[in-house]
């Protein structure tokens, strides 16, 4: 089991309930591919570095989890087509 961090940038125009549903779907995806979520860090609404789809702000979430080697590719392929997710990235956490 490797440690990973998933960064998810969610559309700021969504209502609170819809945004929570998007984050819950992402967490369910991680668990579906046998990932063990260790921490969910919500940064809140932040200004984007550059305009994306005519938006200047978005909500940032960081989900740390442990999973097998093939899980991140499967998770990314599913998040790619999710409504409400502007950007995403899974990175492996190295042991320090």
C-alpha positions in Angstrom: 0.0 0.0 0.0 1.3 3.4 -1.1 0.4 6.8 0.3 -1.2 9.3 -2.1 -2.7 12.8 -2.0 -5.5 13.7 -4.3 -6.0 17.4 -4.9 -9.5 18.3 -6.2 -10.6 21.8 -7.4 -14.4 22.1 -7.3 -16.5 24.6 -9.2 -17.3 27.6 -6.9 -20.7 28.2 -8.6 -22.1 25.0 -7.1 -24.5 25.2 -4.1 -23.1 23.9 -0.8 -25.1 20.6 -1.1 -24.0 20.0 -4.7 -20.3 20.7 -3.7 -20.6 18.3 -0.8 -22.1 15.6 -3.1 -19.2 16.0 -5.5 -16.6 15.6 -2.7 -18.5 12.6 -1.3 -18.5 11.0 -4.8 -14.7 11.5 -5.0 -14.3 9.9 -1.5 -16.5 7.0 -2.6 -14.4 6.5 -5.7 -11.3 6.2 -3.5 -13.0 3.6 -1.3 -14.3 1.8 -4.3 -10.8 1.0 -5.5 -9.8 -0.2 -2.0 -8.3 3.0 -0.9 -8.2 3.8 2.8 -8.8 7.6 3.4 -6.6 8.9 6.2 -7.4 12.7 6.0 -9.6 15.1 4.2 -8.4 18.7 4.2 -10.8 21.4 3.0 -9.0 24.7 2.1 -12.2 26.5 1.2 -12.8 29.0 -1.5 -9.5 30.4 -3.0 -8.6 32.5 -6.0 -7.4 30.5 -9.0 -3.9 31.3 -10.4 -5.5 31.8 -13.8 -9.0 31.8 -15.1 -10.5 28.4 -15.9 -13.8 28.1 -17.8 -14.4 31.8 -17.0 -14.1 31.2 -13.3 -11.7 33.1 -11.0 -12.4 31.2 -7.8 -12.9 27.6 -6.7 -13.0 25.3 -3.7 -9.9 23.3 -2.9 -9.9 19.8 -1.3 -7.0 17.5 -0.5 -7.7 13.9 0.3 -4.9 11.7 1.6 -5.3 8.0 1.2 -3.5 4.7 1.1 -4.1 2.3 -1.9 -2.5 -0.2 -4.3 -0.4 1.0 -7.2 -3.1 0.7 -9.9 -5.8 2.7 -7.9 -4.7 6.3 -8.7 -5.0 5.7 -12.5 -8.5 4.3 -12.0 -9.5 7.1 -9.7 -8.2 9.8 -12.1 -10.0 8.2 -15.1 -13.3 8.5 -13.2 -12.8 12.0 -11.8 -11.9 13.2 -15.3 -15.6 13.0 -16.4 -17.2 14.2 -13.2 -19.4 17.3 -13.3 -18.3 20.0 -10.9 -14.6 19.1 -10.8 -12.5 21.7 -12.6 -9.0 20.2 -11.9 -7.6 17.1 -10.1 -4.2 15.6 -9.4 -3.0 12.4 -7.6 0.5 12.4 -6.3 2.4 9.7 -4.4 3.7 10.7 -1.0 7.3 9.6 -0.4 8.4 8.2 2.9 10.5 10.9 4.7 
